[in-house]
Amino acid sequence: MRLLKNSILPLAAILLIAVLGQYIYIVDGQVDLFRLVMVYGVPFGIPYMLFVIPIGGSISRGIGILALNVIVGALFGSVIAVFAFIRAVVYLMAAVFGAVGKVHR
């Protein structure tokens, strides 16, 4: 159960984001890095998005601050996604090597 939760589900989520998001971040056959960061960062960075709440001022100021919140949250989320991918791969490799070690004893 721990293998499923710590390795297989995060890898499946990242793979699903890659497959479904390729229509967004691939432009004219090339990867647009800003869109790639947004596609990977938004799902992982949702808890970090609203660090500045727009109170008062005009509507355009509020929309600008919300857009800034989404961009910064996506940047944080893309870094978190990279670490989640590395952690899932390391956990999967440790589980595989642990199982192989138990078989050969």
N, C-alpha and C positions, 0 to 999 in steps of 0.2 A: 504494500500500500504506500509505503514511503517512497519507493522508486517511482510509482505512478505520479504522486503529488510533487515530488522534488525534481523529477527529470523529464518524464514523458509528457506531462501536460504543458509545462512551459515550452518545451521544444515544439510541441504540436501547435501551441498558440503562436509562436514566432513564425513557424512555417505557414500557418493559415494567413497571418498578416502579410507574409511575403507573397503568397500566391494571389490573394485578393487585392493587395495593394499595388501590384505591378502595373495595373492599368492607370494608376494615379501617378506614380513616381517615375515611370519610363516615358520620356517625351522624345519623339523622333528617333527612337532606337537607342537613346542614351539615358543614363540615370541622372535625374535632377536631384542633387544632394539636399536642397531645402525641402523638397517634397518627401524625400526618403526619410529625413529626420522627423517631419510632421507625421508621416504614416506610422512609423515605429514609435514615436515619442508620445503621441496623444493617448493611446491605450494604457501605456505604462505610467504616464505622467499626470493622469487626471487628479490624483490627490494633491499635487503640487501646483495646480494652475491658479487658483484664486488667492494669491498672496497680497494683492492690492485690490481693494474693492472700490469701484468708482462711486463716490457719493458727492452729490452736488455737481455744479458745472453744467455744461451743455451735453447734448446727446452724442455729438461727435467725439467729445473728450471721453465719455464713458465707453463708447465703442472702441476707441483707440486703446484705452487701458485694458479692456477685455481682450483685444487682439494681442497686445503685448503679453498678457497673462497666458494666453494659449501658446504663444511662441516660446516663452520661457519654460512653461510646463512641458512642452514637447522636447525642448533641449534636455531638461532633467530626465524626462522619460526615456529618451534615446540612450542616455548613459546608463540608466537603470536596466533597459532592455539588453544592452551589451553585457552587463554584469550578470543578469539573469540567465542569458544564454551560456556564458562561461561557467556559471555555477551548475547549470543543468548538465552540461557536457562533462564536467569534472565528476559530478555525482554519478552519472551513467557509467563513466569509465571505471570509477571506484567500485560500483556494483558488479560490473562485468568481471573485473580482475579479482574481486573478492569471491565471486562464484567460481571462477576458474581455479583459484587457489584452493577452495574447499574440495573441488573435484579431484585434484591431483594429490591430496594428502592421503 
